[in-house]
Amino acid sequence: MGRLRSKDVLRSDQFAVDEIDWILETAQRFESAIDAGEVLDTMKGLVLATLFFEPSTRTRLSFETAMHRLGGSVITVAEASSSSAAKGESLHDTIKTVEGYADVIVLRHPQIGAAAEAAAATERPVLNAGDGAGQHPTQSLLDLYTILKEQGKVDDLTIALAGDLRNGRTVHSLALLLANYDVKLLFVAPEALRMPPEIVDGVKAAGGDVGETADLGEALREADVLYMTRIQRERFDDPAEYERLKDAFVLRREMLDAAKPNVTIMHPLPRVNEIVPDVDDHPGAAYFRQSANGVPIRMALLALVTGRA
Ligand code: NCD
């Protein structure tokens, strides 16, 4: 599909369903090739720049792994303090500089809208790896890929998104992406951390079926997929408010007795307290498989936006 060529990836609601299908199929193809031990040269001669102005483990490393697996090269800024942003350089000027070095740019930045601003500054494809409390579209694609692999389908599932729905960018992108499917979405959050109205409205406008609750137990009984998230401490102005809410939801192993037998537990990671480690060996605990799925999805995205797939 040439339609993704030279495209930016800024929001999860930018994709048509056939584009989502094509990204997932391309990821599946790359995953099979890697599993078969193939050495790929899809991105040979191309350079990826990963610019991370907020902490990251999985997103940056899986993008870089993806580019290496495709035979391309990587340059990186892993810390804002090590780049000229620390000297007061504007995002525009940083991007104009990096476009002189790299063919495709991945950006994580603390400000909502930063990826769109970067995309406006360059003809190079820009992939949003998280813009503050905004969106995280590449994560939502790997989340969707994980649901498909774990449950064998997406349609007809009840999918509960739990935790800091106000500040969590992964759940914003995932809710909008899942609105393309015939799913029941359950937003599970304390009153202060409810899903922003613009996301709820966006999901409903796309025809999504949405319920809301503050009761994790209720969600656990109903869900085929339970997607837990971290309370986003760095987005709180008041540390006392964070302390009040930080343990709002803690998933313990014994709570899973009330869940459907084939429940899938997901988390974008990092986790803090919200999933007790003894959940990890539950057969439905998919979060480390989920983080591994970031590699084939990001291989697909990099190859598609550069016209190499
Ligand atoms: C998330 C993020 O950075 O938004 N992590 C990730 O990319 N896997 C989730 C989080 O930080 O809570």
Residues whose N, C-alpha, C, O or C-beta is under 5 A from the ligand:
A	BS01	NCD	R58 T59 G130 H136 R169 T170 R230 P268 L269 P270
